[in-house]
Amino acid sequence: MALRKQMHAEQQLKALYEQAQSYAFEYADGAAERTVFPAPEAIADLDQFIEDMPNSGGDATSILQQLHRYGSPASVAQTGGRYFGFVNGGIIPVTLATKWLTDFWDQNTALQVMSPITSKLEEVCERWLKQLLGLPQTTVAGFVSGTSSAIFCGLAAARLRIYKNLNWHFNQQGHNGAPPIRIITGRDTHGAVVKAIALLGFGLDNIEWVEGDEQGRIDRGQMPELDASCIVILQAGNVNSGAFDPFDEICDNANDVGAWVHIDGAFGLWAGGTERLKHLTKGMEKAHSWSVDGHKTLNTPYDNGILLCRDKEALITALQASGAYLTSSYGEQRDGMMYTPEMSRRARAVELWAALKYLGKSGVDELVYGLHQRAVQFADELKQANFTVHNDVVFNQVIVSPSDDDNITQSILEQIQASGECWAGSSVWKGKKVIRISVCSWVTSDQDISRSAQAFIKARDFICTK
């Protein structure tokens, strides 16, 4: 009883929320100039959180103080404009404010009767995404945690449909004795695709790998002959080079024989929503399913993945473990759980709606194309300083080497990271160690790019003159 009284008092007085707001604003004000990666002392201070489970309750004010004092300095400043390590995105102010509001709503979005507002905005987002990306009118959307989950859902729908076309009812009969399904994807496919293939029981040894060209695109000339037992997985945005597979011809061939095509577009699918970059996604509308993140290129808060599928029956039947199409018991209203593996889900689509409403088609174009411009600038400034840029910068990814020696490249990367000026990650491209740059935050300015390029140059000069 005392605990409930205490929590009621905290709810009514609002002091805790004001304290959190103060810390949040302090963090935001300092994000642009602090070191991008936490200092060693900040990471060491995380030991302050190590303790046995308390026997009695704690003080809420002290808990927030501890989080801000030791947690904030140990976070990565990916909202500051000079973080290029992964395609982590930024966060548009309106979507952050929306997240704060919906956290107070605390909605469970499984059914329309649990959250009418979320059901309606999921419906609106689905419609807007079809309009923005030029997808078929039959396309439905599932709002999941991220692209890894979205790929899983898309391939589950593909498995259901391909087996049904082969007169095998997978939900009842399973894998045992089933006719073989052929999985075809590029050698440079993302690890999330490989994980989904394994989780769905297709078997990694059964993948028919297709070699890529010099940019990491599937080589159409090496595609095997397709048939009605095939699931083809293509890529909108190679994780290293940013390159896009040739969708148009491959989708035409797949559709001619009854194969299924899934496009993994975690960050790159948004190119289809721009006037100046949509040539990269030509023909993508001919696929059967697509996976994409809002929290990457569109800069919504994290935990905002989207699965799009033009075969509603296959998607719902696969995810609801039923051999027949399920219609909601609540009539024409949208029940979000029908399009995802989860039942309980937070109201993530509200943030996506806020982003799309705020940006509009012209804003999406400006945001996405702006990321491309900054990536081109980064590549150009590094080329001028005699770094080797290995890819055609068609989207937001740059892969560079400061040296032909892998050990020197690694040492220079570590020096860049230690400088605190910016943060980029490492990768391997065509057998060589490279530095991988992902430009994915609306905050990143041309000044941020120039400052970061100088950090690359200083790190190289420091290592090479030691």
Secondary structure, DSSP 4 states (H G I P E B T S, - for coil): -HHHHHHHHHHHH-HHHHHHHHHHHHHHHHTTTS-SSPPHHHHHGGGGG--PPPSSPPPHHHHHHHIIIIIGGGS--TTSS-EESSS-----HHHHHHHHHHHHHT---SSTTT-HHHHHHHHHHHHHHHHHHT--TT-EEEEESSHHHHHHHHHHHHHHHHHHHTT--HHHH-STTPPP-EEEEETT--HHHHHHHHHTT--GGGEEEE-B-TTS-B-GGGPPPP-TTEEEEEEBS-TTT--B--HHHHHHHHHHHT-EEEEE-TTTGGGGG-TTTGGGGTTGGGSSEEEEETTTTT-PPSS-EEEEES-HHHHHHHHTT-SS----TTTTS--GGGGSS-SS---HHHHHHHHHHHHHHHHHHHHHHHHHHHHHHHHHHHHHTTPEE-S--SSSEEEEES-S-HHHHHHHHHHHHHHSS-EEEEEEETTEEEEEEE---TT--HHHHHHHHHHHHHHHHHHHT-
